[in-house]
Amino acid sequence: MGGGKTLGFHVTYEADGKVAPVPRYLVPMAGPTGQEVRMHLQDMPLEAGQEIKLTISAVDSAGNVGTALTKAIKVSSNPRVFKITPTALKPFPPSKQLPEVGGLRVAVVDAVDKINANTGAMVPAHPPAYKGGNHLWSSEKKLVRLFSGRNEAGCFQVNLEGATDSAEVKLAFPDAPGLEVKTYRLDVLKGGMPDVCIPLTGSFAVPFKDDPEAARAKNVSLLCEVYVPHEIQPGAKIGTLTISTGGKTLEIRVDLTVWDFTLPNKLSFIPEMNCYGTAGPGKKGMEYYRIAHEHRLCLNRLYYHWNGSVDFAPKWNEADGLGLTEWSRQFGPLFDGSAFKDLPRSSEPVDVFYLPFNEDWPLDVNKAFTRSYWADEAFTDAYKTGLRKAFAQMAQHADRKGWHDTVFEFFLNGKVYNKRGGWDRAKSLWVFDEPCNTQDFWALRWYGILYHQAVDPVRGKARMWYRADVSYGMAARNMLWGVMDVEVMGGARRGKVRVKADEQVLSGRSYFSPYGSANNPSGANAQPVIWCLNVWADGGTGVVPWQTIGGAGNLTTGSNTELFIPHRGGVFASVRVKAFRQGQQDVEYLTLLGDAYAQPHYAVSAGMRQMVDLAGEILKTSESDAGTIQFKKTDSVALWLLRTSIGEMISAKRPPYKRCVRPMPTPPSNMSRLPNLGYVAVGPKVQPARPE
């Protein structure tokens, strides 16, 4: 316990008869009288299960050293690395000989590979013979080889090189009718990159005649998808891929091995598809939620704007507070899962959802502002009371409705500098999104404390979390500890992950996810997969592409931010949506592996890193850019070897199905026991000196 005149501590440890100081940066300062301080031992040359003696001496502000306390402790015996047994399976031999049918040359590649429709070049680059022999496909045997758990979807690409006025492609598993099979054509964007998944029905021309960007195409890519429902029995399933054109037919055998395990319905890792418009209640807007849900992703739209206005807002009056009847009718199907009852993860609610609250709703921030620099001094009592009332009513309503699976996020997105051009253009009085100044973090802290004070006593089982997007976390220090439930961090994040780990040990449970941009259509589609693996290995709970809904123009022009593309008939998905799904499923494999073998997260993570190189770099166009993470050393073959190795290990254990493998409980919070920031109040206001 720190107290009295205690300032800090001297700490040493004895291991194997040698005494050494604990690194000074790991030793905490003393706190106020009676307050517990914690020390996180790390970065020390200790072995699993090793016994050491730890000696601690208190030091006062005059430099006097107190009586030493020595205690024997034992390091965890858990191994640092859980060895993943490499699969004995090998890719098929490369071959330049491709089968032909009616003048079309046929190749099969991984779903995260790309073949430029105009040039035939692959992204990432592979040897030319890769198109005839790789980890999925043997052109010599006319064989495609797939592996899958239950409740999992797998894909492969079929590339047709040549030209024909009419072709048909069909994938069927006659002896396993329960398998759900879909086929898409990948329409190309400017430059020839295949990207937009359009359901394939009937015959088509090569190149696609109704795709304006395919006029110069020399090949087309199709995507074949197989979903394995819960009830499918494990074992071999034999299918046939039939390609017909010009009166000729080519049959390719498809061997699917269904492993003896089932992916959970509730996500253990959340690829959060962030967006700011288009999606919403109503059939057309709800389709975005559905297509994300189908791909084991979670769409999350922010329903308010910088000017404080809220789309589809609940009713509000100061006497009664929130009126939630209509709002519940519109959004309730997302929270009880009924919006998804006919999809693979039937009736599973959305994982996260932005609440409509912001600094200007439901109460007017301008009327409440008393022009103080610091948030805790800036507002009227009526503003504070009104916000608490609204927060509490929302929490009580969610609990009464039984919406206990969705995380409801109070998130402040405003930035004071958006007031340029007009005071009411933006309502924020601080920089809440990407804060970098002390008063900004202080304001975030104040709103978070107010929120927790309101919801914690009444939320029951409802998951009412406080969230912030923070790129400059080093400037926050520990101001948000104990207040922020989930932090979405941007930019190069190695140091930030380290600080977050310290917070979780020294303060208490909290969560983090990095945000950025999805890869550009010209880049490798393995990027979303590796991004998910990388973040999971660091302890994150998801990834957040900052904008994911494009416009109709994205049917021809691609960008980092068009993963879901509106069209007259509904919504098309970019093939990168399939890549994010693969990344999510690969993380589920790792989570199941740790669960089946009773291994800690860090050991499984270290074992994975021994098999694949997850080194990446953040590419940014400016200091404030969210950035796009780029990985150059891992490709589809390495990912397949990792996934297959893990799948074999899990299947050998035959684990029983669990709806949820990695629970994410609400972080405990106590607003009366927060870090003592020790700030000095601003000097009192005084009358300025004036001439008589």
C-alpha positions in Angstrom: 0.0 0.0 0.0 1.3 3.5 -0.8 0.7 6.1 1.8 2.2 8.6 4.2 5.5 9.9 2.8 6.0 6.9 0.6 7.0 7.9 -2.8 7.9 4.7 -4.6 9.7 1.4 -4.3 13.0 -0.5 -4.9 12.3 -3.9 -6.3 14.8 -6.7 -7.0 14.5 -10.4 -7.8 16.7 -13.4 -7.2 16.7 -16.2 -9.8 19.2 -19.1 -9.8 21.3 -17.5 -7.1 21.7 -14.2 -8.9 20.1 -10.9 -7.8 19.0 -8.3 -10.3 16.8 -5.2 -10.2 13.4 -5.3 -11.7 13.5 -2.8 -14.7 12.7 0.6 -13.2 10.0 1.3 -15.8 8.0 -1.6 -14.5 8.0 -0.4 -10.9 5.0 1.9 -10.0 5.0 5.0 -7.9 3.1 4.9 -4.6 -0.5 6.0 -4.6 -2.5 7.9 -2.0 -2.9 6.4 1.5 -4.7 3.1 1.4 -4.7 2.8 -2.4 -3.4 -0.4 -3.9 -0.8 -0.2 -6.6 0.1 -3.0 -9.0 3.3 -4.1 -10.7 3.2 -6.1 -14.0 6.3 -8.3 -14.3 7.3 -8.6 -17.9 10.3 -8.3 -20.3 12.3 -10.4 -17.8 14.5 -13.4 -18.7 12.3 -15.9 -16.8 11.3 -19.5 -17.8 7.9 -21.1 -17.5 7.5 -22.5 -14.0 10.6 -20.8 -12.6 10.7 -19.9 -8.9 12.1 -16.6 -7.9 12.4 -14.4 -4.8 10.9 -10.9 -5.1 12.2 -8.2 -2.7 10.3 -4.9 -2.3 11.4 -1.9 -0.2 9.4 1.3 0.2 11.2 4.6 -0.4 10.0 8.0 1.0 10.4 11.4 -0.5 13.6 12.0 1.4 15.2 8.9 0.0 14.9 6.8 3.1 14.5 3.1 2.3 12.1 1.1 4.5 12.3 -2.5 5.7 12.5 -5.0 2.8 9.8 -7.5 2.2 10.8 -10.7 0.4 8.4 -13.2 -1.0 8.9 -16.4 -3.1 6.8 -16.6 -6.2 6.5 -19.0 -9.1 6.2 -18.0 -12.7 3.3 -19.5 -14.6 4.0 -23.0 -15.8 2.1 -22.4 -19.0 4.3 -22.7 -22.1 5.1 -19.6 -24.0 4.4 -21.3 -27.3 1.8 -23.9 -28.2 3.2 -25.9 -31.0 0.9 -26.2 -34.0 1.5 -29.5 -35.8 2.1 -28.8 -39.5 -0.2 -30.7 -41.8 1.2 -33.5 -43.9 -0.8 -32.2 -46.9 1.1 -30.5 -49.6 0.1 -28.3 -52.5 -0.4 -30.1 -55.8 2.6 -29.8 -58.2 2.5 -26.7 -60.4 1.5 -27.2 -64.0 1.3 -25.0 -67.1 -1.2 -27.4 -68.7 -4.7 -26.2 -68.2 -7.8 -28.2 -69.2 -9.9 -26.6 -72.0 -13.5 -26.7 -72.9 -15.0 -25.0 -76.1 -11.9 -22.8 -76.4 -11.8 -21.7 -72.8 -8.8 -22.5 -70.6 -9.8 -23.3 -67.1 -7.8 -22.5 -63.9 -8.7 -22.7 -60.2 -7.1 -20.4 -57.6 -7.7 -19.4 -54.0 -10.6 -16.9 -53.2 -8.0 -14.4 -52.0 -6.0 -14.5 -55.1 -6.6 -12.1 -58.0 -6.2 -12.5 -61.8 -6.3 -9.3 -63.7 -9.0 -9.7 -66.4 -7.1 -7.6 -69.0 -3.5 -8.9 -68.5 -3.8 -12.2 -66.7 -1.3 -11.0 -64.0 -1.8 -12.3 -60.5 -2.0 -10.4 -57.3 0.0 -11.3 -55.4 2.4 -12.6 -58.0 2.7 -16.4 -58.4 4.6 -18.5 -61.0 2.6 -19.1 -64.2 2.3 -22.8 -63.3 0.4 -21.9 -60.1 -2.8 -21.6 -62.2 -2.5 -25.3 -63.0 -1.3 -26.7 -59.7 -1.7 -25.1 -56.2 -3.0 -25.9 -52.7 -6.6 -26.3 -54.0 -6.3 -27.5 -57.6 -4.6 -30.1 -59.8 -5.2 -29.5 -63.4 -3.7 -32.8 -64.3 -6.2 -34.7 -62.0 -9.0 -32.2 -62.8 -9.5 -32.1 -59.0 -10.4 -29.3 -56.5 -9.7 -30.1 -52.9 -11.5 -28.3 -50.0 -11.6 -28.6 -46.2 -14.2 -27.1 -43.9 -15.7 -27.2 -40.4 -19.4 -27.1 -39.9 -21.1 -23.6 -39.9 -18.3 -22.4 -42.2 -18.3 -21.1 -45.8 -15.4 -21.8 -48.1 -14.7 -20.4 -51.6 -12.6 -21.0 -54.6 -12.1 -19.1 -57.8 -12.6 -20.4 -61.3 -10.8 -18.5 -64.0 -11.9 -18.8 -67.7 -9.5 -17.5 -70.3 -10.7 -17.1 -73.8 -13.9 -16.0 -75.4 -17.4 -17.5 -75.9 -20.9 -16.1 -76.4 -22.5 -18.6 -74.0 -21.1 -20.6 -71.1 -22.6 -22.2 -68.0 -21.0 -23.2 -64.7 -22.6 -25.4 -62.0 -21.3 -26.8 -58.8 -23.3 -29.6 -57.2 -23.0 -32.2 -54.4 -25.6 -34.8 -55.3 -24.8 -37.1 -52.3 -24.8 -34.2 -49.8 -27.9 -32.1 -50.7 -27.7 -30.3 -47.3 -24.7 -28.3 -48.5 -25.6 -24.8 -49.6 -23.8 -23.9 -52.8 -23.7 -20.4 -54.5 -21.9 -19.2 -57.6 -20.9 -15.6 -58.4 -19.3 -13.8 -61.3 -16.7 -11.2 -60.3 -17.3 -8.1 -62.3 -14.2 -6.1 -63.0 -13.4 -2.5 -62.1 -11.4 0.0 -64.1 -8.0 -1.5 -64.6 -9.3 -5.0 -64.9 -9.4 -6.1 -61.3 -12.3 -8.6 -60.4 -14.1 -7.3 -57.3 -17.9 -7.2 -57.3 -19.7 -10.5 -56.5 -22.9 -10.8 -58.6 -25.0 -13.9 -58.2 -24.6 -16.1 -61.3 -27.8 -17.4 -62.9 -28.0 -19.0 -66.3 -25.5 -18.6 -69.1 -23.0 -15.8 -69.5 -20.5 -14.6 -72.2 -16.8 -14.5 -71.8 -15.9 -11.7 -71.4 -19.1 -10.4 -69.7 -21.1 -8.4 -72.2 -23.0 -6.4 -69.6 -20.0 -5.4 -67.7 -18.7 -2.1 -69.2 -15.2 -2.5 -67.7 -14.8 -6.0 -69.2 -14.6 -4.8 -72.8 -10.8 -5.5 -73.0 -11.0 -8.6 -70.7 -9.1 -11.7 -71.8 -10.4 -13.8 -68.9 -13.2 -13.8 -66.3 -13.2 -15.0 -62.7 -16.1 -16.8 -61.0 -16.5 -17.6 -57.3 -17.8 -20.9 -56.1 -19.0 -20.9 -52.5 -19.9 -23.9 -50.2 -21.6 -23.4 -46.8 -21.6 -26.4 -44.5 -24.7 -26.3 -42.1 -24.6 -27.4 -38.5 -26.3 -30.8 -39.2 -23.9 -32.0 -41.9 -22.0 -35.2 -40.8 -18.2 -35.1 -40.9 -16.3 -36.9 -43.6 -15.8 -36.8 -47.4 -18.3 -35.1 -49.7 -17.9 -35.5 -53.4 -19.1 -32.8 -55.8 -18.8 -31.9 -59.5 -18.0 -28.6 -61.1 -19.5 -28.6 -64.6 -18.4 -26.1 -67.2 -20.2 -26.1 -70.5 -19.8 -24.0 -73.7 -20.0 -24.5 -77.4 -21.7 -27.9 -77.0 -18.7 -29.1 -75.0 -18.7 -30.0 -71.3 -15.8 -30.3 -68.7 -16.4 -32.0 -65.4 -14.0 -31.3 -62.5 -14.2 -33.3 -59.3 -14.6 -31.4 -56.0 -13.5 -33.2 -52.9 -14.8 -31.6 -49.7 -13.6 -32.9 -46.3 -15.9 -31.8 -43.5 -14.0 -31.8 -40.2 -15.6 -32.9 -36.9 -16.2 -29.5 -35.3 -18.6 -26.6 -35.7 -17.8 -22.9 -35.7 -19.8 -20.9 -33.0 -22.8 -18.9 -34.0 -21.7 -16.0 -31.7 -18.6 -14.4 -33.0 -15.4 -14.7 -31.0 -13.9 -11.9 -33.1 -15.8 -9.1 -34.7 -14.9 -7.6 -38.1 -17.0 -4.5 -37.6 -18.2 -2.9 -40.8 -18.4 0.8 -39.8 -20.5 3.1 -41.9 -22.3 6.5 -41.7 -25.4 6.2 -43.9 -27.5 4.2 -46.3 -28.1 1.2 -43.9 -31.1 1.4 -41.6 -34.6 0.2 -40.8 -36.7 -0.9 -43.7 -36.2 -3.7 -46.2 -33.6 -2.0 -48.3 -31.6 -0.5 -45.5 -31.7 -3.7 -43.5 -30.2 -5.7 -46.4 -26.8 -4.3 -45.5 -27.1 -5.7 -42.0 -28.2 -9.0 -43.5 -25.4 -9.4 -46.0 -22.8 -8.6 -43.3 -24.4 -11.0 -40.9 -24.4 -13.8 -43.6 -20.6 -13.3 -43.9 -19.9 -13.5 -40.2 -19.4 -9.7 -40.0 -21.2 -7.0 -38.1 -22.4 -3.8 -39.8 -22.5 -0.8 -37.4 -23.9 2.4 -38.6 -23.5 5.7 -36.7 -27.0 7.3 -36.8 -26.1 10.8 -35.8 -24.3 13.6 -37.5 -21.8 16.3 -36.5 -24.6 18.8 -36.2 -26.2 16.7 -33.5 -29.2 15.5 -35.5 -30.1 11.8 -35.3 -31.7 9.7 -38.0 -34.5 7.4 -36.7 -34.2 8.9 -33.3 -36.3 7.9 -30.3 -38.8 10.4 -29.1 -37.7 12.7 -26.3 -39.3 15.2 -23.9 -37.9 16.5 -20.7 -40.8 15.4 -18.6 -41.0 11.8 -19.7 -37.6 11.2 -21.2 -37.2 8.7 -24.0 -40.1 7.3 -26.0 -38.7 4.0 -27.3 -41.8 2.2 -28.8 -41.2 3.1 -32.5 -37.4 3.0 -32.2 -37.7 -0.6 -30.8 -40.1 -1.6 -33.6 -37.6 -0.4 -36.2 -34.4 -1.8 -34.6 -35.5 -4.6 -32.3 -35.1 -7.3 -35.0 -31.4 -6.6 -35.0 -31.2 -7.1 -31.2 -33.4 -10.2 -30.9 -32.0 -11.8 -34.1 -35.3 -12.0 -35.9 -33.8 -10.0 -38.8 -31.5 -13.0 -39.5 -33.8 -16.0 -38.8 -33.3 -17.4 -42.4 -29.5 -16.9 -42.5 -26.8 -19.4 -41.6 -26.3 -18.1 -38.0 -30.1 -18.2 -37.6 -31.5 -15.5 -35.2 -28.1 -14.5 -33.8 -28.3 -10.8 -32.8 -25.9 -8.1 -34.1 -22.8 -8.0 -32.0 -22.4 -4.2 -31.6 -24.7 -1.2 -32.2 -24.1 2.6 -31.9 -26.5 4.3 -29.6 -28.0 7.6 -30.9 -26.7 9.6 -28.0 -24.2 12.4 -28.7 -23.2 15.7 -27.0 -26.2 17.5 -28.6 -28.9 14.8 -28.3 -31.2 14.4 -26.6 -30.3 17.7 -25.0 -29.1 20.9 -26.6 -25.4 21.3 -25.8 -25.3 25.0 -26.7 -28.0 25.9 -24.2 -26.3 23.9 -21.5 -22.7 25.2 -22.1 -21.4 27.6 -19.5 -18.2 28.4 -21.5 -15.7 26.6 -19.3 -12.5 25.0 -20.8 -13.0 21.8 -18.8 -16.0 19.5 -19.3 -16.7 18.9 -15.6 -17.2 22.6 -15.1 -18.8 23.3 -18.5 -22.5 22.4 -18.2 -25.7 23.1 -16.3 -27.1 20.7 -13.8 -30.1 20.2 -16.0 -28.0 19.0 -18.8 -26.2 16.4 -16.6 -29.5 15.3 -15.1 -31.2 15.0 -18.5 -28.4 12.9 -20.0 -28.3 10.6 -17.0 -32.0 10.1 -17.3 -31.8 9.2 -21.0 -28.8 6.9 -20.5 -30.6 5.0 -17.7 -33.9 4.7 -19.6 -32.1 3.1 -22.6 -30.3 0.7 -20.3 -33.4 -0.3 -18.5 -35.3 -0.7 -21.8 -32.6 -3.0 -23.3 -32.6 -5.2 -20.2 -36.4 -5.5 -20.1 -36.5 -6.4 -23.8 -33.9 -9.2 -23.2 -31.4 -7.6 -25.6 -28.5 -9.1 -23.7 -26.2 -10.2 -26.6 -25.7 -6.9 -28.4 -23.1 -4.4 -27.1 -24.8 -1.0 -27.1 -22.1 1.6 -27.6 -22.2 5.2 -26.4 -19.7 6.8 -28.8 -18.8 10.5 -29.3 -17.6 11.2 -32.8 -17.6 15.0 -32.9 -14.7 17.4 -33.5 -14.7 21.0 -32.5 -12.7 22.1 -35.6 -15.6 21.1 -37.7 -17.3 24.3 -36.5 -15.2 26.1 -39.2 -17.7 27.8 -41.4 -20.4 28.1 -38.8 -20.9 27.5 -35.1 -23.8 25.1 -35.6 -22.3 23.2 -38.4 -20.9 20.9 -35.7 -22.0 20.8 -32.1 -18.9 19.3 -30.4 -17.0 21.6 -28.1 -13.9 19.3 -28.0 -12.2 16.8 -30.2 -13.8 13.5 -29.3 -12.8 11.4 -32.3 -9.0 11.2 -32.5 -8.4 13.4 -29.4 -4.9 14.7 -28.9 -5.2 17.4 -26.2 -5.6 17.0 -22.5 -8.9 18.8 -22.4 -10.3 16.5 -25.1 -9.4 13.4 -23.1 -10.7 15.0 -20.0 -14.1 15.7 -21.8 -14.2 12.1 -23.0 -13.6 11.0 -19.4 -16.3 13.2 -18.0 -19.0 12.0 -20.4 -17.9 8.4 -19.8 -18.2 8.8 -16.0 -21.6 10.4 -16.4 -22.7 7.5 -18.7 -21.5 4.8 -16.3 -23.0 6.5 -13.3 -26.4 6.4 -15.1 -26.4 2.9 -16.6 -24.3 0.7 -14.2 -26.9 0.6 -11.4 -29.8 -0.2 -13.7 -28.5 -2.1 -16.8 -29.1 -5.6 -15.4 -27.7 -8.0 -18.1 -27.8 -5.4 -20.9 -24.3 -4.6 -22.3 -24.0 -0.8 -22.1 -20.4 0.1 -23.1 -18.5 3.3 -23.6 -16.4 3.5 -26.7 -13.9 6.0 -28.2 -11.7 6.1 -31.3 -8.2 7.0 -30.2 -5.1 7.3 -32.3 -3.0 9.4 -29.9 -3.4 7.1 -26.9 0.0 8.1 -25.6 -1.4 11.5 -24.9 -4.2 10.1 -22.8 -1.9 8.2 -20.4 -4.3 6.7 -17.9 -7.1 9.3 -18.1 -9.5 6.8 -19.6 -8.6 3.8 -17.5 -11.6 2.4 -15.7 -14.0 4.5 -17.9 -13.5 3.3 -21.5 -14.8 -0.2 -22.2 -13.6 -0.5 -25.7 -11.0 1.6 -27.5 -10.7 1.6 -31.3 -7.2 2.6 -32.1 -5.7 3.8 -35.4 -2.2 4.1 -36.9 0.9 2.1 -36.1 -0.1 0.3 -33.0 2.7 -1.8 -31.5 3.3 0.6 -28.6 -0.4 1.1 -28.2 -1.0 -2.6 -27.9 1.6 -2.7 -25.2 0.0 0.1 -23.2 -3.4 -1.5 -23.6 -2.0 -4.8 -22.2 -0.6 -2.8 -19.2 -4.0 -1.3 -18.6 -5.7 -4.7 -18.7 -3.3 -6.0 -16.0 -2.9 -2.9 -13.9 -6.4 -1.4 -14.0 -8.9 -4.0 -15.2 -10.6 -5.6 -18.2 -11.1 -3.5 -21.3 -11.1 -4.2 -25.0 -9.6 -2.8 -28.2 -9.9 -3.1 -31.9 -7.8 -1.2 -34.5 -9.4 0.7 -37.3 -8.1 1.6 -40.8 -9.2 0.9 -44.4 -9.7 -2.3 -46.2 -7.3 -3.0 -49.1 -7.8 -1.2 -52.4 -9.2 -3.5 -55.1 -5.7 -3.3 -56.8 -4.1 -4.9 -53.7 -4.0 -8.4 -52.4 -7.2 -9.8 -50.9 -5.1 -11.7 -48.3 -4.8 -8.4 -46.5 -8.1 -8.6 -44.6 -7.3 -12.2 -43.6 -3.9 -11.4 -42.2 -5.2 -8.2 -40.6 -7.7 -10.3 -38.6 -5.0 -12.8 -37.6 -2.6 -10.1 -36.6 -5.0 -8.2 -34.4 -6.3 -11.4 -32.7 -2.6 -12.4 -32.0 -2.2 -9.0 -30.2 -5.3 -9.6 -28.1 -7.7 -7.4 -30.0 -11.4 -8.3 -30.3 -12.0 -7.2 -33.9 -11.0 -5.0 -36.8 -12.9 -1.9 -37.9 -12.7 -0.7 -41.5 -13.8 2.9 -41.0 -16.2 3.1 -44.0 -17.6 0.2 -45.9 -20.7 1.2 -47.9 -20.0 2.6 -51.4 -22.2 4.0 -54.1 -23.5 2.9 -57.4 -20.4 4.2 -59.1 -18.4 1.6 -57.3 -19.7 -1.0 -59.7 -17.1 0.3 -62.0 -14.7 2.3 -59.8 -13.2 0.6 -56.8 -11.9 2.1 -53.6 -10.8 1.1 -50.1 -14.2 2.0 -48.7 -16.6 0.2 -51.0 -17.2 -3.3 -49.5 -21.0 -3.2 -49.9 -22.3 -1.7 -53.2 -25.9 -0.6 -53.7 -27.7 -1.3 -57.0 -31.2 -1.4 -58.3 -31.9 -4.9 -57.0 -30.3 -4.6 -53.6 -26.8 -4.9 -52.4 -23.7 -6.5 -53.9 -20.7 -7.5 -51.9 -17.1 -7.0 -52.9 -15.0 -10.1 -52.9 -13.1 -8.5 -50.0 -16.2 -9.2 -47.9 -15.4 -12.9 -48.5 -11.8 -12.2 -47.4 -12.9 -10.6 -44.1 -15.2 -13.6 -43.5 -12.2 -15.9 -44.1 -10.2 -13.9 -41.6 -13.0 -14.2 -39.0 -13.3 -17.9 -39.6 -9.5 -18.4 -39.3 -9.6 -16.6 -36.0 -12.5 -18.9 -34.9 -10.1 -21.8 -35.7 -7.5 -20.4 -33.4 -10.0 -19.8 -30.7 -11.3 -23.3 -30.9 -7.8 -24.7 -30.9 -7.0 -23.0 -27.6 -10.3 -24.1 -26.2 -9.9 -27.7 -27.3 -6.3 -28.1 -26.0 -6.8 -25.8 -22.9 -4.1 -23.5 -24.0 -3.9 -19.7 -23.2 -4.3 -17.2 -25.9 -0.7 -16.0 -25.9 0.6 -19.5 -26.4 -1.6 -20.2 -29.4 -0.7 -16.8 -30.8 3.0 -17.5 -30.5 2.5 -20.9 -32.2 0.7 -19.2 -35.1 3.4 -16.6 -35.5 5.9 -19.4 -35.9 3.9 -20.6 -39.0 3.1 -17.3 -40.7 4.9 -14.0 -40.9 2.4 -11.3 -39.8 4.8 -8.4 -40.1 3.0 -5.4 -41.7 3.3 -1.7 -42.1 0.7 1.1 -42.0 0.4 3.1 -45.2 -0.9 6.6 -44.5 -1.6 9.6 -46.8 -1.4 12.1 -43.9 -0.9 12.2 -40.1 -4.6 12.0 -39.5 -5.3 9.3 -42.1 -6.7 6.1 -40.6 -4.2 4.2 -42.8 -4.2 0.8 -44.5 -2.2 -2.0 -43.1 -0.2 -3.9 -45.7 1.4 -7.3 -45.4 3.9 -8.5 -47.9 5.2 -11.8 -46.6 2.1 -14.1 -46.3 0.1 -15.3 -49.2 -2.8 -17.7 -49.8 -0.6 -20.8 -49.7 0.8 -20.0 -46.2 -2.8 -19.2 -45.0 -4.1 -22.5 -46.3 -1.3 -24.4 -44.6 -2.0 -22.7 -41.3 -5.8 -23.2 -41.5 -5.4 -26.9 -42.6 -2.9 -27.6 -39.8 -5.2 -26.1 -37.2 -8.3 -27.8 -38.6 -6.8 -31.2 -38.4 -5.8 -30.6 -34.8 -9.2 -29.4 -33.7 -11.0 -32.2 -35.6 -8.9 -34.8 -33.8 -10.3 -33.5 -30.5 -13.9 -33.6 -31.8 -15.0 -30.7 -29.5 -18.7 -30.4 -28.8 -20.5 -27.4 -30.3 -20.6 -24.2 -28.3 -22.7 -21.2 -29.3 -20.0 -18.9 -27.8 -16.4 -19.9 -27.4 -14.9 -16.6 -26.3 -17.3 -14.6 -24.1 -16.7 -10.9 -23.9 -18.2 -9.9 -20.5 -18.9 -6.2 -19.8 -15.8 -4.7 -18.1 -16.5 -4.1 -14.4 -16.6 -0.4 -13.5 -16.6 1.6 -10.3 -16.6 5.3 -10.9 -15.6 5.9 -7.3 -12.3 4.1 -7.7 -10.7 5.6 -10.8 -7.0 6.4 -11.2 -6.0 9.5 -9.2 -4.9 11.8 -12.0 -3.6 14.4 -9.5 -4.5 17.4 -11.7 -4.3 21.0 -10.5 -7.5 23.0 -11.0 -7.4 26.0 -13.2 -7.0 29.2 -11.2 -10.2 30.9 -10.1 -11.7 33.7 -12.2 -10.7 37.2 -11.1 -11.8 40.6 -12.3 -9.2 41.9 -14.8 -7.3 45.1 -13.8 -8.8 48.0 -15.7 -8.1 51.8 -15.8 -10.2 53.9 -13.4 
